[in-house]
Structure formats: C-alpha cells, structure tokens
Amino acid sequence: MSYLSFSAQSDLPAKWKGWPFHSGAGGDWETSLATYAFSFVILAAICLFLRALYGPKGIWRDKEMEREAEETRRREHARLDSDLRSGRITQQMYKLKKKAIDR
C-alpha cells in the first residue's frame, strides 16, 4: 500500500520549480551544482554572522580575549622594534612584519 501512495504522489506537479534541491534520485548536473551553490551561500552567511558576533571586535566577544590580543600585539611590536634597532632586520622587512602584526 505504501508503494501505491508513493507512486500516486510522484505524478503530482512540483510546486518548487526554482528550488535547487531534488529528490536525490536522478537530476542533472545543473541541479546538483545549484544545490552545492545554495548550501555554500547558506554556510558562508552563517560564518559571516558568527564572525560578526564573536570575531575580532565582535559584539559578544569576551573582553578578556581582546585584552590578551592587545598585549600579544604590544610584545610583538616591542620585539620587532628591538630587532630593527639592533640591525637584525631591514627597514623594509620591519614595515612588512609590522603590517602583518597589525592585521
């Protein structure tokens, strides 16, 4: 009986013509590509949302983490300045490393 009800439902017209997901059996490569693209967009939106909430300078980020990051940045700047003064690195290398630290 369940097979009969399934076969009767499969003959009904589809309501979601533009929806990128199909039943899993059959389908062409364009439908599969649309499925992957749609899933990627949803996951990217979730990642961006979480980064806005918990990322650097995020709304819900723990203030202790910001303090620790600033201390680490200060220590790296001090070490970089001492390396420049002692002549271990060039001015150009100093600028590149400083830019990398400030990111």
C-alpha positions as CSV (number, residue, x, y, z in Angstrom):
1,M,0.0,0.0,0.0
2,S,2.8,2.4,0.7
3,Y,4.2,1.9,-2.8
4,L,0.9,2.8,-4.3
5,S,0.6,6.0,-2.3
6,F,4.2,7.0,-3.2
7,S,3.7,6.4,-7.0
8,A,0.5,8.4,-6.9
9,Q,2.3,11.3,-5.3
10,S,5.2,11.2,-7.7
11,D,2.9,12.0,-10.6
12,L,1.8,15.3,-9.0
13,P,3.2,18.5,-10.4
14,A,6.1,20.0,-8.5
15,K,5.4,23.2,-6.5
16,W,9.0,24.2,-6.1
17,K,10.3,24.6,-9.7
18,G,13.1,27.0,-8.7
19,W,14.2,25.2,-5.6
20,P,17.7,23.8,-6.0
21,F,17.1,20.5,-4.2
22,H,15.7,17.4,-5.9
23,S,14.5,14.1,-4.6
24,G,18.1,12.6,-4.7
25,A,17.3,10.1,-7.5
26,G,18.1,11.4,-10.9
27,G,18.6,15.1,-11.7
28,D,21.1,16.7,-13.9
29,W,24.4,18.3,-13.2
30,E,22.9,21.8,-13.1
31,T,20.6,20.9,-10.3
32,S,23.4,19.3,-8.4
33,L,25.6,22.4,-8.9
34,A,22.7,24.7,-7.8
35,T,22.4,22.5,-4.7
36,Y,26.0,22.9,-3.8
37,A,26.0,26.7,-4.5
38,F,22.9,27.2,-2.4
39,S,24.5,25.2,0.5
40,F,27.7,27.2,0.2
41,V,25.8,30.5,0.4
42,I,23.9,29.4,3.5
43,L,27.2,28.2,5.2
44,A,29.0,31.4,4.2
45,A,26.2,33.6,5.7
46,I,26.4,31.6,8.9
47,C,30.2,32.0,9.1
48,L,29.9,35.8,8.5
49,F,27.2,36.1,11.1
50,L,29.3,34.2,13.7
51,R,32.4,36.3,12.9
52,A,30.4,39.5,13.4
53,L,29.3,38.2,16.8
54,Y,32.4,36.5,18.1
55,G,35.3,37.7,15.8
56,P,37.8,40.4,16.5
57,K,35.9,43.4,17.9
58,G,32.7,41.3,17.8
59,I,29.6,42.2,19.6
60,W,29.6,39.2,22.0
61,R,33.4,38.6,22.1
62,D,34.9,38.2,25.5
63,K,36.7,41.4,26.5
64,E,39.5,39.3,28.1
65,M,40.3,37.9,24.7
66,E,40.6,41.5,23.3
67,R,43.0,42.4,26.2
68,E,45.2,39.3,25.6
69,A,45.3,40.0,21.9
70,E,46.4,43.6,22.5
71,E,49.1,42.5,25.0
72,T,50.5,40.0,22.5
73,R,50.5,42.7,19.8
74,R,52.4,45.1,22.0
75,R,55.0,42.4,22.8
76,E,55.5,41.6,19.2
77,H,55.9,45.3,18.3
78,A,58.5,45.7,21.1
79,R,60.5,42.7,19.8
80,L,60.2,44.0,16.2
81,D,61.5,47.4,17.3
82,S,64.4,45.9,19.1
83,D,65.3,43.8,16.1
84,L,65.3,46.9,13.9
85,R,67.5,48.9,16.3
86,S,70.0,46.0,16.6
87,G,70.2,45.7,12.8
88,R,68.9,42.1,12.6
89,I,66.2,43.2,10.1
90,T,66.0,45.9,7.4
91,Q,63.6,48.8,7.3
92,Q,61.6,47.1,4.5
93,M,61.3,43.9,6.5
94,Y,60.3,45.9,9.5
95,K,57.4,47.5,7.6
96,L,56.2,44.1,6.3
97,K,56.3,42.4,9.7
98,K,54.6,45.4,11.4
99,K,51.8,45.3,8.8
100,A,51.4,41.5,9.4
101,I,51.2,42.1,13.2
102,D,48.5,44.8,12.9
103,R,46.2,42.6,10.8
